[in-house]
Amino acid sequence: MKVILKLIENNRYKEARSRLTQKNVVDVAYFLEEIPRKKSLVVFRILPKDFGAEVFSYMSREQQKYIAENITDKEIQLILNKLLIDDTVDFLEEMPANFVKKVLRNTDYNTRKLLNQFLSYPEYSSGSIMTIEYVDLKKEMNVEQALEHVKMTGIDKETIDTCYVIDNNRRLEGIVPLRRLVLSEHDALVEEIMDRNIIYTHTFEDQEDVATKFKKYDLISMPVVDRENRLVGIITIDDILDIIEEEATEDFQRMAGIEPTEEEYLKTSILTLSKHRVTWLLILMISATFTGNIIKQYEDVLQSAVLLAAFIPMLMDTGGNAGSQSSTLVIRGIALGEIDIKDTGKIIIKEFLVGIIVGAVLTLVNFLRLYFLEKVSFLISVAVCVSLFVTILLAKVVGGVLPIIAKRFEVDPAIMAGPLITTIVDAVALMVYFYIATTLLNL
């Protein structure tokens, strides 16, 4: 790519074009992202139309928007005519409303009707990510006819690995892998070799649930049907991989107490980053005042045994970490469909038992450290260690249960992680610590 960049810098665009067309379209899309935007626009316009359309589909949304805003309507139409329908919809969804209207005005009636139908689906539904570029067959066809139909219609389809069998009303009746078609006798009927046990999704099903199905059944494509079981499109694995990445990123952001955003970090403004972070920081800061109030209530205890204050950070940190471990595993289990609300009892028992084992180990090590190495009095060592054990036990259970509670009330379980768990456990740890200390030390 360095050679191509040098050619562009010397305005030798014809040679650059020749070299670029020999590259993979994905690599070319990334290359155009790296060079100055004005240069990238010039290079994009000299690319062959078919090649340029493929490159366009792999560009970032910001780059696509820049290109679209700086080329003619005719050039936009040429690109859209070459794009697969799902790539066209993805592109239009990111564009301003006035731009979308301008594009739709310049398309033919059938294309406009189709795009409007796709754009009307909810943003995170199956309908919004499906494509209509698939091969359908009739069950009355024999294998020879089916293969000929695949050859005639499959060239512009997104995938031909799986063919979909429909009746005269377009109701989905079965699927036939291309491999089975090729290996079957030519006079065998499609009806005889098709699979009737079909894994499918409805147009309004949440895309996260669709991703779970792909993982569970090891699919590379999935049919999408409407309320009357009519085949309206398919979803392919490349779209699902994008969704899995988006959902994972969103969960990580929520677990860190950040409002989710689809923008890249380096391309996000400082003001936007601040806005996405400050809300949760305010909530957590205000909620942390509860721990301050608890400490205030026990000022007399701390004055009577000043040494007790030295162990507060250790108790709070250990409790917060223990709770975060549990919540992270439960959130992951929920995201993968391994854990449901009905498993709440199992989670409580499991985390309680884990808390006993982990708490016992940490308590023993901590007691040996305090009493024998640091020469802390026996009663204070016992008070600290018993508090540590109870804190870990409660933190494990609370950390495991809170994500399930969030799911029960249809809130993203990822919210119940990291900072929020730590804040809750901190307050619990302090109350446990001061109660045990006052009881054992008679303060």
C-alpha positions as CSV (number, residue, x, y, z in Angstrom):
1,M,0.0,0.0,0.0
2,K,3.0,2.3,0.5
3,V,3.6,2.2,-3.3
4,I,0.0,3.1,-4.0
5,L,0.1,6.0,-1.5
6,K,3.2,7.3,-3.2
7,L,1.5,7.1,-6.6
8,I,-1.5,9.1,-5.2
9,E,0.7,11.7,-3.7
10,N,2.3,12.2,-7.1
11,N,-1.2,12.3,-8.7
12,R,-0.5,9.2,-10.7
13,Y,-4.1,8.0,-10.2
14,K,-4.3,5.7,-13.2
15,E,-1.5,3.5,-11.9
16,A,-2.9,3.7,-8.4
17,R,-6.3,2.5,-9.7
18,S,-4.7,-0.4,-11.5
19,R,-2.9,-1.5,-8.4
20,L,-5.9,-1.0,-6.1
21,T,-8.2,-3.2,-8.3
22,Q,-5.7,-6.1,-7.7
23,K,-6.2,-5.8,-4.0
24,N,-9.0,-7.2,-1.7
25,V,-11.9,-4.8,-1.5
26,V,-11.7,-4.9,2.4
27,D,-8.0,-3.8,2.3
28,V,-8.9,-1.0,-0.2
29,A,-11.7,0.2,2.1
30,Y,-9.2,0.4,5.0
31,F,-6.6,2.1,2.9
32,L,-9.1,4.8,1.9
33,E,-9.8,5.4,5.6
34,E,-6.1,6.0,6.2
35,I,-5.4,8.7,3.6
36,P,-6.6,12.3,3.7
37,R,-10.3,12.5,2.9
38,K,-10.0,14.7,-0.1
39,K,-7.5,12.2,-1.6
40,S,-9.8,9.3,-0.7
41,L,-12.7,10.9,-2.5
42,V,-10.6,11.3,-5.7
43,V,-9.3,7.7,-5.5
44,F,-12.8,6.4,-4.9
45,R,-14.2,8.2,-7.9
46,I,-11.6,6.6,-10.2
47,L,-12.3,3.1,-9.1
48,P,-14.4,0.9,-11.5
49,K,-18.1,1.1,-10.5
50,D,-18.6,-2.5,-9.5
51,F,-15.3,-2.6,-7.5
52,G,-16.1,0.8,-6.0
53,A,-19.5,-0.3,-4.8
54,E,-18.0,-3.3,-3.0
55,V,-15.3,-1.1,-1.4
56,F,-18.1,1.3,-0.3
57,S,-19.9,-1.5,1.6
58,Y,-16.9,-2.1,3.8
59,M,-16.2,1.6,4.6
60,S,-17.0,3.0,8.0
61,R,-20.3,4.9,8.4
62,E,-18.4,8.2,8.7
63,Q,-16.4,7.6,5.4
64,Q,-19.6,6.4,3.6
65,K,-21.3,9.6,4.7
66,Y,-18.4,11.8,3.5
67,I,-18.3,10.0,0.1
68,A,-22.1,10.2,-0.3
69,E,-22.2,13.9,0.5
70,N,-19.5,14.8,-2.0
71,I,-20.5,12.8,-5.1
72,T,-23.4,13.4,-7.5
73,D,-26.9,11.8,-7.3
74,K,-26.1,9.8,-10.3
75,E,-23.0,8.4,-8.8
76,I,-24.9,7.5,-5.6
77,Q,-27.5,5.6,-7.6
78,L,-24.8,3.7,-9.4
79,I,-23.3,2.6,-6.1
80,L,-26.7,1.7,-4.6
81,N,-27.6,-0.3,-7.7
82,K,-24.5,-2.5,-7.1
83,L,-25.0,-2.9,-3.4
84,L,-26.8,-5.8,-1.8
85,I,-30.1,-4.7,-0.3
86,D,-29.0,-5.2,3.3
87,D,-25.9,-3.1,2.7
88,T,-28.0,-0.4,1.2
89,V,-30.4,-0.4,4.2
90,D,-27.4,-0.3,6.6
91,F,-26.1,2.7,4.7
92,L,-29.4,4.6,4.5
93,E,-30.1,4.0,8.2
94,E,-27.0,6.1,9.1
95,M,-27.8,9.0,6.8
96,P,-29.8,12.1,7.6
97,A,-33.5,12.0,6.7
98,N,-33.3,14.6,3.9
99,F,-30.5,12.6,2.3
100,V,-32.5,9.4,2.5
101,K,-35.5,11.1,0.9
102,K,-33.3,12.4,-1.9
103,V,-32.0,8.9,-2.6
104,L,-35.4,7.3,-2.5
105,R,-36.7,10.0,-5.0
106,N,-34.1,8.9,-7.5
107,T,-34.9,5.1,-7.3
108,D,-37.5,3.2,-9.3
109,Y,-40.8,2.4,-7.7
110,N,-40.1,-1.3,-6.8
111,T,-36.7,-0.5,-5.2
112,R,-38.2,2.5,-3.3
113,K,-41.0,0.3,-2.0
114,L,-38.6,-2.4,-0.9
115,L,-36.3,0.1,0.8
116,N,-39.2,1.7,2.6
117,Q,-40.3,-1.7,3.9
118,F,-36.8,-2.4,5.3
119,L,-36.5,1.0,6.8
120,S,-39.8,0.6,8.6
121,Y,-38.7,-2.3,10.7
122,P,-37.5,-1.5,14.3
123,E,-33.8,-0.8,14.5
124,Y,-32.8,-3.9,16.4
125,S,-35.2,-6.4,14.8
126,S,-34.5,-9.3,12.4
127,G,-36.3,-7.4,9.6
128,S,-33.8,-4.5,9.8
129,I,-30.7,-6.8,9.2
130,M,-32.1,-9.3,6.8
131,T,-31.5,-9.5,3.0
132,I,-33.7,-10.6,0.2
133,E,-30.7,-11.9,-1.8
134,Y,-31.4,-15.7,-1.4
135,V,-32.3,-18.6,-3.7
136,D,-35.8,-20.1,-3.3
137,L,-37.0,-23.4,-4.8
138,K,-40.4,-25.2,-5.3
139,K,-40.8,-28.6,-3.8
140,E,-42.2,-30.0,-7.1
141,M,-38.8,-29.4,-8.8
142,N,-36.4,-32.3,-9.3
143,V,-32.7,-31.9,-8.4
144,E,-31.7,-31.2,-12.0
145,Q,-34.2,-28.4,-12.3
146,A,-33.2,-27.0,-8.9
147,L,-29.5,-26.9,-9.8
148,E,-30.3,-25.1,-13.1
149,H,-32.5,-22.6,-11.1
150,V,-29.5,-22.0,-8.7
151,K,-27.2,-21.3,-11.7
152,M,-29.7,-18.9,-13.3
153,T,-30.6,-16.9,-10.2
154,G,-27.7,-17.4,-7.8
155,I,-25.2,-15.1,-9.3
156,D,-26.4,-11.9,-7.5
157,K,-27.5,-13.6,-4.3
158,E,-25.7,-13.1,-1.0
159,T,-25.4,-16.8,-0.4
160,I,-26.4,-20.0,-2.2
161,D,-25.1,-22.4,0.4
162,T,-28.6,-23.0,1.6
163,C,-31.7,-22.9,-0.7
164,Y,-35.2,-22.3,0.7
165,V,-38.3,-24.2,-0.3
166,I,-41.5,-22.3,-0.5
167,D,-45.1,-23.0,-1.7
168,N,-47.1,-20.9,-4.1
169,N,-48.0,-18.4,-1.3
170,R,-44.3,-18.1,-0.3
171,R,-44.8,-20.0,2.9
172,L,-41.6,-21.6,4.1
173,E,-41.7,-25.4,3.9
174,G,-38.1,-26.5,4.1
175,I,-34.4,-25.9,3.4
176,V,-32.0,-27.7,1.1
177,P,-28.2,-27.3,1.5
178,L,-26.4,-26.9,-1.9
179,R,-24.2,-29.8,-1.0
180,R,-27.2,-32.1,-0.8
181,L,-28.5,-30.9,-4.1
182,V,-25.1,-31.6,-5.8
183,L,-24.8,-35.1,-4.3
184,S,-28.4,-36.2,-4.9
185,E,-29.8,-38.0,-7.9
186,H,-30.9,-35.7,-10.6
187,D,-34.4,-37.1,-10.8
188,A,-35.0,-36.9,-7.0
189,L,-37.6,-34.3,-6.0
190,V,-36.7,-31.4,-3.8
191,E,-39.5,-32.4,-1.5
192,E,-37.8,-35.7,-0.8
193,I,-34.4,-34.3,0.2
194,M,-35.4,-31.1,2.0
195,D,-35.2,-30.6,5.7
196,R,-38.6,-29.7,7.3
197,N,-37.1,-29.0,10.7
198,I,-36.3,-25.4,10.2
199,I,-34.7,-22.9,12.6
200,Y,-36.1,-19.5,11.6
201,T,-36.8,-16.0,13.0
202,H,-39.7,-13.6,12.7
203,T,-39.3,-10.1,11.3
204,F,-39.8,-8.4,14.7
205,E,-37.6,-10.7,16.8
206,D,-34.8,-9.0,18.6
207,Q,-31.4,-9.3,16.8
208,E,-29.7,-10.4,20.1
209,D,-32.0,-13.4,20.3
210,V,-31.3,-14.2,16.7
211,A,-27.5,-14.1,17.4
212,T,-28.2,-16.6,20.3
213,K,-29.9,-19.0,17.8
214,F,-27.0,-18.8,15.4
215,K,-24.6,-19.8,18.1
216,K,-26.8,-22.5,19.5
217,Y,-27.5,-24.2,16.2
218,D,-24.2,-23.4,14.4
219,L,-25.9,-21.7,11.5
220,I,-24.4,-19.7,8.6
221,S,-27.8,-18.3,7.5
222,M,-31.3,-18.2,8.9
223,P,-34.7,-17.6,7.1
224,V,-36.9,-14.7,8.2
225,V,-40.6,-15.1,8.1
226,D,-43.6,-12.8,8.7
227,R,-46.6,-13.5,10.9
228,E,-48.1,-15.8,8.2
229,N,-44.9,-17.8,7.9
230,R,-44.1,-16.4,4.5
231,L,-40.4,-16.2,3.7
232,V,-39.4,-12.5,3.4
233,G,-35.6,-12.7,3.7
234,I,-32.6,-14.3,5.3
235,I,-29.9,-13.3,7.8
236,T,-26.3,-14.3,7.1
237,I,-23.5,-15.0,9.5
238,D,-21.5,-11.9,8.6
239,D,-24.4,-9.7,9.8
240,I,-24.6,-11.7,13.0
241,L,-20.9,-11.3,13.7
242,D,-21.4,-7.5,13.5
243,I,-24.3,-7.7,16.0
244,I,-22.3,-9.9,18.4
245,E,-19.5,-7.3,18.3
246,E,-22.0,-4.5,18.9
247,E,-23.7,-6.2,21.8
248,A,-20.4,-7.2,23.4
249,T,-19.2,-3.6,23.1
250,E,-22.4,-2.3,24.6
251,D,-22.2,-4.7,27.5
252,F,-18.6,-3.7,28.2
253,Q,-19.5,0.0,28.2
254,R,-22.5,-0.5,30.5
255,M,-20.4,-2.6,32.9
256,A,-18.0,0.2,33.1
257,G,-20.7,2.7,33.8
258,I,-20.7,4.4,30.4
259,E,-23.6,5.1,28.1
260,P,-23.3,2.9,25.0
261,T,-22.1,4.5,21.8
262,E,-21.4,3.0,18.3
263,E,-18.7,5.6,17.5
264,E,-15.0,4.7,17.5
265,Y,-13.1,6.0,20.5
266,L,-10.6,8.1,18.6
267,K,-13.4,9.5,16.3
268,T,-15.6,10.5,19.3
269,S,-15.5,14.1,20.5
270,I,-14.3,14.9,24.0
271,L,-17.7,16.5,24.8
272,T,-19.5,13.3,23.7
273,L,-17.2,11.1,25.7
274,S,-17.7,13.3,28.7
275,K,-21.5,13.3,28.3
276,H,-21.6,9.5,28.1
277,R,-19.6,9.1,31.3
278,V,-20.8,11.8,33.6
279,T,-24.3,10.5,34.3
280,W,-23.2,7.3,35.9
281,L,-20.3,9.0,37.7
282,L,-22.8,11.4,39.3
283,I,-25.1,8.5,40.3
284,L,-22.2,6.5,41.8
285,M,-20.8,9.6,43.5
286,I,-24.1,10.4,45.2
287,S,-24.7,6.8,46.1
288,A,-21.3,6.7,47.7
289,T,-22.4,9.2,50.2
290,F,-24.4,6.4,51.9
291,T,-21.1,4.8,52.9
292,G,-19.9,8.1,54.3
293,N,-23.1,8.3,56.4
294,I,-22.5,4.8,57.7
295,I,-19.0,5.8,58.8
296,K,-20.3,9.0,60.5
297,Q,-22.8,6.9,62.5
298,Y,-19.9,4.9,64.0
299,E,-17.5,7.7,64.7
300,D,-17.5,6.8,68.4
301,V,-16.5,3.2,67.6
302,L,-13.7,4.4,65.4
303,Q,-12.4,6.8,68.1
304,S,-12.5,4.0,70.7
305,A,-10.5,1.6,68.4
306,V,-8.7,3.8,65.8
307,L,-7.1,0.7,64.3
308,L,-10.5,-0.4,62.9
309,A,-10.3,2.4,60.3
310,A,-7.2,0.9,58.8
311,F,-9.1,-2.2,57.6
312,I,-12.0,-0.4,56.0
313,P,-10.4,-0.1,52.5
314,M,-9.4,-3.8,52.5
315,L,-12.9,-4.9,53.4
316,M,-14.6,-2.7,50.8
317,D,-12.2,-3.5,48.0
318,T,-12.3,-7.3,48.6
319,G,-16.1,-7.2,48.8
320,G,-16.4,-5.2,45.7
321,N,-14.1,-7.4,43.8
322,A,-15.9,-10.6,45.0
323,G,-19.3,-9.1,43.9
324,S,-17.9,-8.1,40.5
325,Q,-16.6,-11.6,39.8
326,S,-20.0,-13.1,40.4
327,S,-21.9,-10.5,38.4
328,T,-19.5,-10.8,35.4
329,L,-20.0,-14.5,35.2
330,V,-23.8,-14.3,35.6
331,I,-24.1,-11.5,33.0
332,R,-22.0,-13.5,30.5
333,G,-24.3,-16.5,31.2
334,I,-27.4,-14.4,30.5
335,A,-25.9,-13.0,27.4
336,L,-25.1,-16.5,26.0
337,G,-28.6,-17.8,27.0
338,E,-27.1,-20.2,29.5
339,I,-28.9,-18.6,32.5
340,D,-32.5,-17.6,32.8
341,I,-34.7,-16.1,35.6
342,K,-35.8,-19.5,36.7
343,D,-32.2,-20.3,37.6
344,T,-32.2,-17.7,40.4
345,G,-32.3,-20.4,43.2
346,K,-29.4,-22.3,41.6
347,I,-27.4,-19.1,41.3
348,I,-27.9,-18.2,45.0
349,I,-26.9,-21.7,46.2
350,K,-23.9,-21.9,43.9
351,E,-22.6,-18.4,44.8
352,F,-23.3,-19.0,48.5
353,L,-21.1,-22.2,48.4
354,V,-18.4,-20.4,46.4
355,G,-18.5,-17.6,48.9
356,I,-18.0,-20.0,51.8
357,I,-14.9,-21.6,50.2
358,V,-13.4,-18.3,49.0
359,G,-14.3,-16.5,52.2
360,A,-12.7,-19.3,54.3
361,V,-9.4,-19.2,52.4
362,L,-9.2,-15.4,52.5
363,T,-10.2,-15.2,56.1
364,L,-7.6,-17.8,57.2
365,V,-4.8,-16.0,55.3
366,N,-5.9,-12.6,56.6
367,F,-6.1,-13.8,60.2
368,L,-2.6,-15.3,60.0
369,R,-1.3,-12.1,58.6
370,L,-3.0,-9.8,61.2
371,Y,-2.4,-11.8,64.3
372,F,1.0,-13.4,63.8
373,L,2.8,-10.9,61.4
374,E,1.3,-7.6,62.2
375,K,0.6,-8.4,65.9
376,V,-2.9,-7.0,65.9
377,S,-4.9,-8.0,69.0
378,F,-6.8,-11.2,68.9
379,L,-10.3,-9.7,69.2
380,I,-9.7,-7.0,66.4
381,S,-8.2,-9.7,64.2
382,V,-11.3,-11.9,64.7
383,A,-13.6,-8.9,64.1
384,V,-11.9,-8.0,60.9
385,C,-11.7,-11.6,59.6
386,V,-15.3,-12.5,60.5
387,S,-16.4,-9.3,58.8
388,L,-14.4,-10.2,55.7
389,F,-16.0,-13.7,55.6
390,V,-19.5,-12.4,55.9
391,T,-18.8,-9.6,53.4
392,I,-17.5,-12.0,50.7
393,L,-20.4,-14.3,51.3
394,L,-23.0,-11.5,50.8
395,A,-21.0,-10.0,47.9
396,K,-21.0,-13.3,46.0
397,V,-24.8,-13.7,46.5
398,V,-25.6,-10.1,45.7
399,G,-23.3,-10.0,42.7
400,G,-25.0,-13.1,41.3
401,V,-28.6,-12.1,42.0
402,L,-28.6,-8.5,40.9
403,P,-28.2,-9.2,37.1
404,I,-31.1,-11.6,37.3
405,I,-33.2,-9.0,39.0
406,A,-32.3,-6.6,36.3
407,K,-33.4,-9.1,33.6
408,R,-36.6,-9.7,35.5
409,F,-37.5,-6.0,35.2
410,E,-36.3,-5.9,31.5
411,V,-33.2,-3.8,32.3
412,D,-29.9,-4.6,30.7
413,P,-28.1,-6.9,33.2
414,A,-24.8,-5.3,32.3
415,I,-25.8,-2.3,34.3
416,M,-25.5,-4.4,37.5
417,A,-21.8,-4.8,37.2
418,G,-18.5,-3.1,38.1
419,P,-19.1,0.3,39.8
420,L,-22.7,-0.3,40.8
421,I,-22.0,-3.7,42.5
422,T,-19.0,-2.2,44.2
423,T,-21.0,0.7,45.6
424,I,-23.8,-1.6,46.9
425,V,-21.3,-4.0,48.5
426,D,-19.3,-1.2,50.1
427,A,-22.3,-0.1,52.1
428,V,-23.1,-3.7,53.1
429,A,-19.4,-4.4,54.1
430,L,-19.4,-1.3,56.3
431,M,-22.6,-2.2,58.1
432,V,-21.4,-5.8,58.7
433,Y,-18.0,-4.6,59.8
434,F,-19.2,-2.1,62.4
435,Y,-21.9,-4.4,63.7
436,I,-19.5,-7.3,64.3
437,A,-16.8,-4.9,65.7
438,T,-19.2,-3.3,68.2
439,T,-20.5,-6.8,69.2
440,L,-17.1,-8.5,69.7
441,L,-15.3,-5.5,71.2
442,N,-18.2,-4.3,73.3
443,L,-17.8,-0.7,72.0
